[in-house]
Amino acid sequence: TTISGSAFYVCSNLTDITLPDALKEIGYGAFSNCSSLISVTLPDNITTISSEAFYGCSNLTDITLPKSLTTLGYRAFGSCTSLASINIPKSLEQIYYYNGGPFNGCSNLKNIAFESGITSIPDYLFSGCNGIEDLVLPDTVTEIGGNAFSYCSSLRSITLPDNLTTISGSAFYVCSNLTDIT
């Protein structure tokens, strides 16, 4: 089951969404610019949140990414300026990038939780996410993908895990305030 692209585009009075269990994919721009949206409850079986699905939902404060999620589109949560924390499931494999990563412009996103056992940070995952200041990666992470934290202009410090074997190209590209790497 899919919610097609732009299905609820600019539904500016929509505040809460609970989606059905059968849903597997949220299409391009499905809830884009729903400026009053505060909370979204995603089903446990969803695998794909397409590009700009929740772009510009400036009051979105609460969303939990399900453990079944494998794909995030570019700017899927872009410019969600009230989003302060996010959990990253270990099932996440594919990030689509074009004009920004999934959390590009999330200026208040400071708290990132990683599901236990995560081994890889996908390419472009937090590219353009300029709210992250301090980051500690779990000990299970062995690989940081290309551009994973590029253009994170507020990133000041990062603690890399002992098991890390690969930091791909441009992983921390243009992190101009990065002063401390452990």
C-alpha positions as CSV (number, residue, x, y, z in Angstrom):
1,T,0.0,0.0,0.0
2,T,1.3,3.4,-1.0
3,I,0.3,7.0,-0.3
4,S,1.0,8.6,-3.7
5,G,3.0,11.8,-4.3
6,S,1.6,15.1,-3.1
7,A,-1.5,13.4,-1.7
8,F,-1.8,15.8,1.2
9,Y,0.4,18.6,-0.1
10,V,-0.1,21.9,1.7
11,C,-2.9,20.6,4.0
12,S,-2.0,23.5,6.3
13,N,-4.5,22.6,9.1
14,L,-3.5,18.9,9.4
15,T,-2.0,18.4,12.9
16,D,-1.7,14.7,13.6
17,I,-1.4,11.6,11.3
18,T,-1.8,8.0,12.1
19,L,-1.1,5.8,9.1
20,P,-2.5,2.3,8.5
21,D,-0.5,-0.9,9.3
22,A,-0.6,-2.0,5.6
23,L,1.3,1.0,4.4
24,K,4.7,0.3,2.9
25,E,5.6,3.5,1.1
26,I,5.0,7.2,1.4
27,G,5.3,8.9,-2.0
28,Y,7.1,12.0,-3.1
29,G,5.9,15.1,-1.3
30,A,2.9,13.3,0.2
31,F,2.7,15.5,3.3
32,S,5.0,18.3,2.0
33,N,4.4,21.8,3.5
34,C,1.7,20.6,6.0
35,S,2.9,23.5,8.3
36,S,0.6,22.6,11.3
37,L,1.6,19.0,11.4
38,I,3.0,18.2,14.8
39,S,3.0,14.4,15.1
40,V,3.1,11.4,12.7
41,T,2.7,7.8,13.7
42,L,4.3,5.5,11.1
43,P,3.3,1.9,10.8
44,D,5.8,-0.8,11.8
45,N,6.1,-2.3,8.3
46,I,6.9,0.8,6.2
47,T,10.0,0.4,4.1
48,T,10.2,3.7,2.1
49,I,9.7,7.4,2.8
50,S,10.2,9.1,-0.5
51,S,11.8,12.4,-1.3
52,E,10.3,15.5,0.3
53,A,7.5,13.4,1.9
54,F,7.4,15.7,4.9
55,Y,9.4,18.6,3.5
56,G,8.6,21.9,5.1
57,C,6.5,20.5,8.0
58,S,7.9,23.2,10.2
59,N,6.0,22.2,13.3
60,L,6.7,18.5,13.2
61,T,8.3,17.6,16.6
62,D,7.5,13.9,16.9
63,I,8.2,11.1,14.6
64,T,9.7,7.6,15.1
65,L,11.2,5.8,12.1
66,P,10.2,2.2,12.1
67,K,12.7,-0.6,12.3
68,S,11.6,-1.8,8.9
69,L,12.7,1.4,7.1
70,T,15.2,0.7,4.3
71,T,15.0,3.9,2.1
72,L,14.8,7.6,2.7
73,G,14.5,10.1,-0.1
74,Y,16.2,13.4,-0.4
75,R,14.9,16.1,1.9
76,A,12.3,13.6,3.2
77,F,12.2,15.6,6.4
78,G,13.9,18.7,5.0
79,S,13.3,22.0,6.7
80,C,11.4,20.4,9.5
81,T,12.8,23.1,11.8
82,S,11.0,21.9,15.0
83,L,12.3,18.4,14.8
84,A,14.7,18.0,17.7
85,S,15.5,14.3,17.8
86,I,15.4,11.3,15.5
87,N,16.0,7.6,15.8
88,I,17.9,5.8,13.0
89,P,17.0,2.1,12.5
90,K,19.8,-0.3,11.6
91,S,17.7,-1.5,8.6
92,L,18.3,1.9,6.8
93,E,20.4,1.2,3.7
94,Q,19.6,3.7,0.9
95,I,19.6,7.4,0.9
96,Y,18.7,9.4,-2.2
97,Y,20.4,12.7,-2.5
98,Y,19.5,15.7,-4.6
99,N,19.7,19.2,-3.1
100,G,20.2,17.8,0.4
101,G,20.1,14.8,2.6
102,P,16.9,13.5,4.3
103,F,17.3,16.0,7.2
104,N,18.6,19.0,5.3
105,G,17.7,22.2,7.0
106,C,16.6,20.6,10.3
107,S,18.2,23.4,12.3
108,N,17.0,22.1,15.7
109,L,17.9,18.4,15.2
110,K,20.4,17.9,17.9
111,N,19.7,14.4,19.3
112,I,20.3,11.4,17.2
113,A,19.7,7.9,18.6
114,F,20.9,4.8,16.6
115,E,19.2,1.5,16.9
116,S,21.4,-1.1,18.8
117,G,23.6,-3.0,16.4
118,I,23.8,-0.4,13.6
119,T,27.0,-1.0,11.6
120,S,26.8,1.6,8.8
121,I,25.9,5.2,8.5
122,P,24.5,5.5,4.9
123,D,25.8,8.0,2.3
124,Y,24.3,11.5,2.7
125,L,22.2,10.6,5.8
126,F,22.7,13.9,7.7
127,S,24.1,16.0,4.8
128,G,22.9,19.6,5.2
129,C,21.7,19.0,8.7
130,N,23.0,22.1,10.4
131,G,21.6,21.5,13.9
132,I,23.9,18.7,15.0
133,E,26.6,20.0,17.4
134,D,28.1,17.0,19.2
135,L,27.9,13.4,17.9
136,V,28.9,10.1,19.4
137,L,28.6,7.1,17.1
138,P,27.8,3.7,18.6
139,D,30.6,1.1,19.0
140,T,29.0,-1.2,16.4
141,V,29.5,1.3,13.5
142,T,32.2,0.1,11.2
143,E,31.5,2.4,8.2
144,I,30.6,6.0,7.6
145,G,29.2,6.6,4.1
146,G,30.2,9.3,1.7
147,N,28.9,12.8,2.6
148,A,27.1,11.3,5.6
149,F,27.7,14.5,7.6
150,S,28.7,16.9,4.8
151,Y,27.6,20.5,5.3
152,C,26.8,20.0,9.0
153,S,27.9,23.5,9.8
154,S,27.2,23.4,13.5
155,L,29.1,20.1,14.1
156,R,31.7,20.8,16.7
157,S,32.8,17.4,18.0
158,I,32.5,13.8,17.0
159,T,33.5,10.6,18.8
160,L,34.3,7.8,16.4
161,P,33.9,4.2,17.5
162,D,36.9,1.9,18.0
163,N,35.5,-0.6,15.5
164,L,35.4,1.9,12.6
165,T,37.2,0.7,9.5
166,T,36.0,3.0,6.8
167,I,35.3,6.8,6.5
168,S,34.2,7.3,2.9
169,G,34.9,10.4,0.8
170,S,33.6,13.7,1.9
171,A,32.0,12.2,5.0
172,F,32.6,15.5,7.0
173,Y,33.0,17.8,4.0
174,V,32.5,21.5,4.9
175,C,32.0,20.9,8.6
176,S,33.6,24.3,9.2
177,N,33.1,24.3,13.0
178,L,34.5,20.8,13.7
179,T,37.2,21.3,16.3
180,D,37.4,17.9,18.1
181,I,37.6,14.4,16.8
182,T,38.1,11.5,19.1
